[in-house]
């Protein structure tokens, strides 16, 4: 049994320590907001926070998490998360929506560390978050909107 803390709740899962966190979240804990995209940490759809930092859950093994705290899109909260989610809705960022949980998790990570990001900062933080619908301009605008609301 592997012990994990996800969204503030302790869980024990019967899974191999080599199992990617993504599959434990989706298959064992029913946290389906975290999406499978590529399986090789290149698309960002599976982004969650581990101790507040964005990580790709498809390549994070549960045996490596230890005492770390995992937060999924279902569990984000606080001022920054609310600002990002509000900006996403206000600017109608979502098109198909598949990548958006990962985009939002990365944006929250960025604004938590850098509340006044430049376009270059945003590009760097969001690099590797692929949107097949091409909503990158709306994503960048929403991050700026969220940053303004935090000021």
WOWO-V723120 format. One record per residue. N is the residue number from 1. SS is DSSP state (H for helix, E for strand, L for the rest). PHI is phi in degrees with one decimal (* if undefined). PSI is psi in degrees with one decimal (999 if undefined). Layout:
BEGIN
[[N	SS	PHI	PSI] [N	SS	PHI	PSI]]
END
This chain:
BEGIN
[[1	L	*	135.0] [2	E	-107.9	132.2] [3	E	-95.3	131.8] [4	E	-136.9	146.0] [5	E	-109.4	116.6] [6	E	-124.8	124.1] [7	L	53.0	37.5] [8	L	84.1	0.1] [9	E	-114.0	132.2] [10	E	-77.2	137.3] [11	E	-133.4	151.6] [12	E	-120.0	127.3] [13	E	-123.3	142.7] [14	L	-93.2	88.7] [15	L	-149.3	154.5] [16	L	-63.7	138.7] [17	L	-59.0	-20.2] [18	L	-81.9	-7.2] [19	L	-64.4	132.1] [20	E	-62.6	140.6] [21	H	-53.7	-38.3] [22	H	-50.9	-46.4] [23	H	-73.6	-31.1] [24	H	-67.6	-44.2] [25	H	-59.3	-48.9] [26	H	-76.7	-46.7] [27	H	-89.9	-30.0] [28	H	-100.6	-35.6] [29	L	-110.4	0.9] [30	L	56.8	36.6] [31	L	-98.1	80.6] [32	L	-88.4	2.0] [33	L	-68.4	-26.0] [34	L	-81.0	122.4] [35	L	-102.3	152.1] [36	L	-90.9	126.5] [37	L	-117.5	-62.6] [38	L	-123.9	-27.9] [39	L	81.1	0.3] [40	L	-126.0	21.2] [41	L	63.3	30.0] [42	L	-107.9	-18.9] [43	L	-103.7	-25.1] [44	L	86.2	-4.3] [45	L	-61.9	-25.3] [46	L	-96.4	14.2] [47	E	-64.9	129.8] [48	E	-131.8	176.5] [49	E	-105.9	135.4] [50	E	-117.8	113.3] [51	L	51.8	41.0] [52	L	85.6	-5.3] [53	E	-108.1	135.6] [54	E	-63.4	132.7] [55	E	-137.9	157.1] [56	E	-89.4	112.0] [57	L	-70.7	-17.3] [58	L	-72.0	-19.1] [59	L	-117.4	4.9] [60	L	-97.9	113.6] [61	E	-79.8	140.3] [62	H	-64.2	-28.0] [63	H	-68.9	-15.8] [64	H	-93.8	-5.3] [65	L	-78.9	-36.7] [66	L	58.3	-127.2] [67	L	-85.3	3.9] [68	L	-60.4	152.2] [69	E	-104.0	124.1] [70	E	-99.9	134.9] [71	E	-124.5	128.5] [72	L	-104.5	174.8] [73	H	-57.0	-31.3] [74	H	-68.9	-21.5] [75	H	-111.0	0.9] [76	L	-67.6	143.6] [77	L	-158.1	173.4] [78	L	103.3	175.2] [79	H	-59.5	-47.4] [80	H	-66.7	-46.1] [81	H	-59.7	-43.0] [82	H	-64.7	-39.7] [83	H	-63.6	-43.0] [84	H	-66.2	-48.1] [85	H	-62.6	-39.7] [86	H	-64.2	-44.6] [87	H	-63.3	-39.7] [88	H	-59.3	-44.2] [89	H	-70.1	-45.5] [90	H	-59.0	-41.5] [91	L	-94.6	5.8] [92	L	50.8	52.1] [93	L	-64.7	-41.9] [94	L	-69.7	134.3] [95	L	-108.5	-87.1] [96	L	-79.2	-30.3] [97	L	92.2	-11.3] [98	L	-59.4	-42.3] [99	L	-85.2	-9.0] [100	H	-66.3	-31.8] [101	H	-62.9	-41.6] [102	H	-67.0	-38.9] [103	H	-62.5	-45.6] [104	H	-64.5	-42.9] [105	H	-62.7	-40.2] [106	H	-67.4	-41.0] [107	H	-63.8	-41.0] [108	H	-62.1	-43.6] [109	H	-59.2	-44.2] [110	H	-61.2	-52.7] [111	H	-70.1	-23.6] [112	H	-67.6	-40.2] [113	H	-86.4	-28.1] [114	L	-142.9	90.2] [115	L	-72.2	-7.1] [116	L	-132.7	65.8] [117	L	-76.4	146.4] [118	L	-83.9	172.6] [119	H	-59.5	-36.5] [120	H	-66.0	-41.6] [121	H	-61.5	-43.6] [122	H	-63.5	-46.4] [123	H	-58.6	-41.6] [124	H	-66.6	-43.9] [125	H	-71.1	-32.5] [126	H	-94.4	-4.0] [127	L	-58.3	131.4] [128	L	94.3	-2.6] [129	L	-99.7	104.0] [130	L	-93.0	134.9] [131	L	-119.4	108.9] [132	L	-65.9	-22.0] [133	L	-84.3	-13.1] [134	L	77.2	36.4] [135	L	-86.8	26.0] [136	H	-58.3	-39.2] [137	H	-66.1	-39.6] [138	H	-69.8	-36.3] [139	H	-62.2	-48.2] [140	H	-62.0	-43.9] [141	H	-62.3	-39.7] [142	H	-67.4	-36.2] [143	H	-65.3	-43.3] [144	H	-62.2	-41.2] [145	H	-61.8	-45.5] [146	H	-62.3	-41.6] [147	H	-61.6	-42.7] [148	H	-62.1	-38.9] [149	H	-71.4	-19.9] [150	H	-86.7	-15.9] [151	L	-69.9	999]]
END
